[in-house]
Amino acid sequence: MRDLRSVCVYCGSSGRVSDRFKDAARALGGELAANGIALVYGGGRVGLMGLTADASLDGGGQVVGIIPSHIRDMEVDHPGLTELHVVDSMHTRKMMMFDRSDAFVILPGGLGTLDEMFEIITWRQLGIHDKPVVLVNIDGYWDRLLAMIDGMIEAGFAQPAHKDLFKVVAGIDDVVDALRHEPTPVIEPQTKWL
């Protein structure tokens, strides 16, 4: 069983989404706090990001936000975090989030969430890390993405075992257990193209 002290959460910054996604964000923040796991995230107070952070703080959890200065200048940073780090770029932000986290959880989100998700999964494929990655498929939100990955496999651009680089769960109740019990990847970097 993996020891989890901190988990990075990637999720949407939009508040114009269904309550089912908002409820999932709140539930995840509360679940992390209840398990004594610090939340590492992008530092915003808006959308699912802010809801996850607020729920974790309300549950007595530690929350570490990492936000680039150009986004902070738009006044979207969260003022009540345990730690808020203002950094010089998105690249610095993503690397610091990676360094501060033992695992990764992806909630529904938009283009930024996809960017973060594919980067962290690709890094695992390349052997840069072996930290667990869990995709939370609330109400089938990620079904089309998963179908696209199946299409990549069918077309020969990925291997079936690449789907083992991340775990898919249907709801928040399954997240912590999935993180603690996820196996390491089965594809070694030197064989990924074979």
Contacts in CASP RR format, 6 or more apart in sequence:
PFRMAT RR
TARGET T0000
AUTHOR 0000-0000-0000
METHOD contacts of the structure
MODEL  1
MRDLRSVCVYCGSSGRVSDRFKDAARALGGELAANGIALVYGGGRVGLMG
LTADASLDGGGQVVGIIPSHIRDMEVDHPGLTELHVVDSMHTRKMMMFDR
SDAFVILPGGLGTLDEMFEIITWRQLGIHDKPVVLVNIDGYWDRLLAMID
GMIEAGFAQPAHKDLFKVVAGIDDVVDALRHEPTPVIEPQTKWL
1 180 0 8 1.000
1 181 0 8 1.000
2 102 0 8 1.000
2 103 0 8 1.000
2 132 0 8 1.000
2 179 0 8 1.000
2 180 0 8 1.000
2 181 0 8 1.000
2 182 0 8 1.000
3 102 0 8 1.000
4 35 0 8 1.000
4 37 0 8 1.000
4 102 0 8 1.000
4 103 0 8 1.000
4 176 0 8 1.000
4 179 0 8 1.000
4 180 0 8 1.000
5 37 0 8 1.000
5 38 0 8 1.000
5 102 0 8 1.000
6 37 0 8 1.000
6 38 0 8 1.000
6 39 0 8 1.000
6 40 0 8 1.000
6 64 0 8 1.000
6 100 0 8 1.000
6 101 0 8 1.000
6 102 0 8 1.000
7 32 0 8 1.000
7 37 0 8 1.000
7 38 0 8 1.000
7 39 0 8 1.000
7 40 0 8 1.000
7 101 0 8 1.000
7 102 0 8 1.000
7 103 0 8 1.000
7 104 0 8 1.000
7 105 0 8 1.000
7 179 0 8 1.000
8 40 0 8 1.000
8 41 0 8 1.000
8 97 0 8 1.000
8 98 0 8 1.000
8 100 0 8 1.000
8 101 0 8 1.000
8 103 0 8 1.000
8 104 0 8 1.000
8 105 0 8 1.000
9 28 0 8 1.000
9 29 0 8 1.000
9 32 0 8 1.000
9 39 0 8 1.000
9 40 0 8 1.000
9 41 0 8 1.000
9 49 0 8 1.000
9 52 0 8 1.000
9 104 0 8 1.000
9 105 0 8 1.000
9 106 0 8 1.000
9 107 0 8 1.000
10 41 0 8 1.000
10 104 0 8 1.000
10 105 0 8 1.000
10 106 0 8 1.000
10 107 0 8 1.000
10 109 0 8 1.000
10 112 0 8 1.000
10 113 0 8 1.000
10 116 0 8 1.000
10 117 0 8 1.000
10 120 0 8 1.000
11 25 0 8 1.000
11 41 0 8 1.000
11 48 0 8 1.000
11 49 0 8 1.000
11 52 0 8 1.000
11 106 0 8 1.000
11 107 0 8 1.000
11 108 0 8 1.000
11 109 0 8 1.000
11 113 0 8 1.000
12 47 0 8 1.000
12 48 0 8 1.000
12 49 0 8 1.000
12 107 0 8 1.000
12 108 0 8 1.000
12 109 0 8 1.000
12 110 0 8 1.000
12 112 0 8 1.000
12 113 0 8 1.000
13 44 0 8 1.000
13 46 0 8 1.000
13 47 0 8 1.000
13 48 0 8 1.000
13 49 0 8 1.000
13 76 0 8 1.000
14 46 0 8 1.000
14 47 0 8 1.000
14 48 0 8 1.000
14 109 0 8 1.000
14 110 0 8 1.000
15 22 0 8 1.000
15 46 0 8 1.000
15 47 0 8 1.000
15 48 0 8 1.000
17 47 0 8 1.000
17 48 0 8 1.000
17 108 0 8 1.000
20 138 0 8 1.000
20 139 0 8 1.000
21 48 0 8 1.000
21 107 0 8 1.000
21 108 0 8 1.000
21 138 0 8 1.000
21 141 0 8 1.000
22 47 0 8 1.000
22 48 0 8 1.000
22 51 0 8 1.000
24 48 0 8 1.000
24 107 0 8 1.000
24 108 0 8 1.000
24 136 0 8 1.000
24 138 0 8 1.000
24 171 0 8 1.000
24 172 0 8 1.000
25 47 0 8 1.000
25 48 0 8 1.000
25 49 0 8 1.000
25 50 0 8 1.000
25 51 0 8 1.000
25 52 0 8 1.000
25 55 0 8 1.000
25 107 0 8 1.000
26 51 0 8 1.000
26 52 0 8 1.000
26 54 0 8 1.000
26 55 0 8 1.000
27 55 0 8 1.000
27 172 0 8 1.000
28 52 0 8 1.000
28 55 0 8 1.000
28 105 0 8 1.000
28 107 0 8 1.000
28 136 0 8 1.000
28 172 0 8 1.000
28 175 0 8 1.000
29 39 0 8 1.000
29 52 0 8 1.000
29 53 0 8 1.000
29 55 0 8 1.000
29 56 0 8 1.000
29 59 0 8 1.000
30 55 0 8 1.000
30 56 0 8 1.000
30 58 0 8 1.000
30 59 0 8 1.000
31 172 0 8 1.000
31 173 0 8 1.000
31 175 0 8 1.000
31 176 0 8 1.000
32 38 0 8 1.000
32 39 0 8 1.000
32 56 0 8 1.000
32 61 0 8 1.000
32 176 0 8 1.000
33 39 0 8 1.000
33 55 0 8 1.000
33 56 0 8 1.000
33 57 0 8 1.000
33 58 0 8 1.000
33 59 0 8 1.000
33 60 0 8 1.000
33 61 0 8 1.000
34 59 0 8 1.000
35 176 0 8 1.000
36 61 0 8 1.000
37 176 0 8 1.000
38 61 0 8 1.000
38 62 0 8 1.000
38 63 0 8 1.000
38 64 0 8 1.000
38 82 0 8 1.000
39 52 0 8 1.000
39 53 0 8 1.000
39 56 0 8 1.000
39 61 0 8 1.000
39 62 0 8 1.000
39 63 0 8 1.000
39 64 0 8 1.000
40 64 0 8 1.000
40 65 0 8 1.000
40 66 0 8 1.000
40 97 0 8 1.000
40 100 0 8 1.000
40 101 0 8 1.000
41 49 0 8 1.000
41 52 0 8 1.000
41 53 0 8 1.000
41 63 0 8 1.000
41 64 0 8 1.000
41 65 0 8 1.000
41 66 0 8 1.000
41 97 0 8 1.000
42 49 0 8 1.000
42 65 0 8 1.000
42 66 0 8 1.000
42 67 0 8 1.000
42 93 0 8 1.000
42 97 0 8 1.000
43 49 0 8 1.000
43 50 0 8 1.000
43 53 0 8 1.000
43 65 0 8 1.000
43 66 0 8 1.000
43 67 0 8 1.000
43 77 0 8 1.000
43 78 0 8 1.000
43 81 0 8 1.000
43 84 0 8 1.000
44 50 0 8 1.000
44 53 0 8 1.000
44 65 0 8 1.000
44 67 0 8 1.000
44 71 0 8 1.000
44 76 0 8 1.000
44 77 0 8 1.000
44 78 0 8 1.000
45 53 0 8 1.000
45 76 0 8 1.000
45 77 0 8 1.000
45 78 0 8 1.000
45 79 0 8 1.000
46 76 0 8 1.000
48 107 0 8 1.000
48 108 0 8 1.000
48 109 0 8 1.000
49 78 0 8 1.000
50 78 0 8 1.000
52 107 0 8 1.000
53 63 0 8 1.000
53 65 0 8 1.000
53 78 0 8 1.000
53 81 0 8 1.000
56 62 0 8 1.000
56 63 0 8 1.000
57 63 0 8 1.000
57 80 0 8 1.000
57 81 0 8 1.000
57 82 0 8 1.000
61 82 0 8 1.000
62 82 0 8 1.000
62 83 0 8 1.000
63 78 0 8 1.000
63 81 0 8 1.000
63 82 0 8 1.000
63 83 0 8 1.000
64 81 0 8 1.000
64 82 0 8 1.000
64 83 0 8 1.000
64 84 0 8 1.000
64 85 0 8 1.000
64 100 0 8 1.000
65 78 0 8 1.000
65 81 0 8 1.000
65 83 0 8 1.000
65 84 0 8 1.000
65 85 0 8 1.000
66 84 0 8 1.000
66 85 0 8 1.000
66 87 0 8 1.000
66 93 0 8 1.000
66 96 0 8 1.000
66 97 0 8 1.000
66 100 0 8 1.000
67 76 0 8 1.000
67 77 0 8 1.000
67 84 0 8 1.000
67 85 0 8 1.000
67 86 0 8 1.000
67 87 0 8 1.000
67 93 0 8 1.000
68 86 0 8 1.000
68 87 0 8 1.000
68 88 0 8 1.000
68 89 0 8 1.000
68 90 0 8 1.000
68 92 0 8 1.000
68 93 0 8 1.000
69 86 0 8 1.000
69 87 0 8 1.000
69 88 0 8 1.000
71 77 0 8 1.000
72 86 0 8 1.000
77 84 0 8 1.000
77 86 0 8 1.000
78 84 0 8 1.000
85 96 0 8 1.000
87 93 0 8 1.000
87 96 0 8 1.000
94 116 0 8 1.000
94 119 0 8 1.000
98 120 0 8 1.000
98 123 0 8 1.000
98 129 0 8 1.000
101 131 0 8 1.000
102 131 0 8 1.000
103 131 0 8 1.000
103 132 0 8 1.000
103 133 0 8 1.000
103 134 0 8 1.000
103 179 0 8 1.000
103 182 0 8 1.000
104 120 0 8 1.000
104 131 0 8 1.000
104 132 0 8 1.000
104 133 0 8 1.000
104 134 0 8 1.000
105 134 0 8 1.000
105 136 0 8 1.000
105 175 0 8 1.000
105 179 0 8 1.000
106 113 0 8 1.000
106 116 0 8 1.000
106 117 0 8 1.000
106 133 0 8 1.000
106 134 0 8 1.000
106 135 0 8 1.000
106 136 0 8 1.000
107 113 0 8 1.000
107 136 0 8 1.000
107 138 0 8 1.000
108 136 0 8 1.000
108 138 0 8 1.000
108 141 0 8 1.000
108 142 0 8 1.000
114 145 0 8 1.000
117 133 0 8 1.000
117 135 0 8 1.000
120 129 0 8 1.000
120 133 0 8 1.000
121 133 0 8 1.000
121 165 0 8 1.000
121 166 0 8 1.000
123 129 0 8 1.000
124 130 0 8 1.000
124 131 0 8 1.000
124 133 0 8 1.000
124 165 0 8 1.000
124 166 0 8 1.000
124 185 0 8 1.000
125 162 0 8 1.000
125 165 0 8 1.000
125 185 0 8 1.000
125 187 0 8 1.000
125 189 0 8 1.000
125 192 0 8 1.000
126 189 0 8 1.000
126 192 0 8 1.000
127 185 0 8 1.000
127 188 0 8 1.000
127 189 0 8 1.000
130 184 0 8 1.000
130 185 0 8 1.000
132 167 0 8 1.000
132 178 0 8 1.000
132 179 0 8 1.000
132 180 0 8 1.000
132 182 0 8 1.000
133 165 0 8 1.000
133 166 0 8 1.000
133 167 0 8 1.000
133 182 0 8 1.000
134 166 0 8 1.000
134 167 0 8 1.000
134 168 0 8 1.000
134 169 0 8 1.000
134 175 0 8 1.000
134 178 0 8 1.000
134 179 0 8 1.000
134 182 0 8 1.000
135 142 0 8 1.000
135 166 0 8 1.000
135 167 0 8 1.000
135 168 0 8 1.000
135 169 0 8 1.000
136 169 0 8 1.000
136 170 0 8 1.000
136 171 0 8 1.000
136 172 0 8 1.000
136 175 0 8 1.000
137 143 0 8 1.000
137 146 0 8 1.000
137 168 0 8 1.000
137 169 0 8 1.000
137 170 0 8 1.000
137 171 0 8 1.000
138 170 0 8 1.000
138 171 0 8 1.000
140 170 0 8 1.000
142 168 0 8 1.000
146 168 0 8 1.000
149 158 0 8 1.000
149 162 0 8 1.000
149 163 0 8 1.000
152 158 0 8 1.000
153 159 0 8 1.000
153 160 0 8 1.000
153 162 0 8 1.000
153 163 0 8 1.000
159 187 0 8 1.000
159 192 0 8 1.000
161 186 0 8 1.000
161 187 0 8 1.000
162 187 0 8 1.000
164 183 0 8 1.000
164 185 0 8 1.000
164 186 0 8 1.000
164 187 0 8 1.000
165 185 0 8 1.000
165 187 0 8 1.000
167 178 0 8 1.000
167 182 0 8 1.000
169 175 0 8 1.000
169 178 0 8 1.000
END
